[in-house]
Amino acid sequence: MFAAVRFRVDADASPGLLPRLLQPFARRDLVPDHLQAVRSDDSVSVAIAMGAMPQEMVHLVEGNLRQVIGVRAVTRD
């Protein structure tokens, strides 16, 4: 089964943040359909979406995103 999912990540602005956020997807051979990052002073808001992510991977990827250094919050739509 597949699920449409969008992760919203609030994090500290730092070099290398975006590749670290994409790593959980790459490890599972997943390519996001949408990536948007907006910087505001010392923080970054990132939206990463997939129209069809294997459902068993949603919680794994979400957990990995929460572990990225500098991440303040992860929410899922």
N, C-alpha and C positions, 0 to 999 in steps of 0.2 A: 504494500500500500504506500501511496505517496501523499504528501501534505504540502499545501502552499504555506510558506512561512516567511516572515520578515522579522529580522532581529534588529533592534535599535540599541546602539551601544553609546554610552557617554563615557569619555575617557580623557585623561590628561593629554594635551598636545605634546607629542614627542616624535623624534625621527624614528622610523621603523615601526610605528604603530600599525599602519595599514597592512603591511606584509604579515605581521603577527596575527592580525585579525583574520586574514585569509588562510592562514596555515591549517586550522581545523578542517576547512573545506578541502584544501589540496590533499591532505593526508587521506581523505576518504574518496578521492577522485571526483569531487563535486565542483562544479563551476557555477557560482552565483549568477543569476539573471540580471541583478541590479545591485549596484554599489554606489552610494552617495556619501560623501564626507564633507562636513561644513565645520570650519574652524572659527572659534570665537574666543579671542584672547588666549587663555591658557588651557582651553578645553576643545574637544572635537566631538561632534555628534555624527555617528555613522549609522547608515541604514544598509543592511545586506539582505537581499531577498532571493528566494527561489520559488518558482511556480510549482515544482514537483520534487521535493526532497523525500528520500526514503524515510518513512515515519520512524523507524527504529533509530535513525541517526539524529533526529531533531534534538533530543535531550542530551546526547553526547556532544554535539556541536555547541549547544547552549552552555553546557558545563565548561567546555574548553574556552569559550569566549570569556566567561567569568574569571578564568584563571590568568588571563593575559595581564601582564604588568601594566599598571596605569589605568585599567578599566575601573570605572566608578559604579556603573550600573548596566545591566542587560535586561531588556524587556523584549517580549515576543508578541507580535500581532497575529 
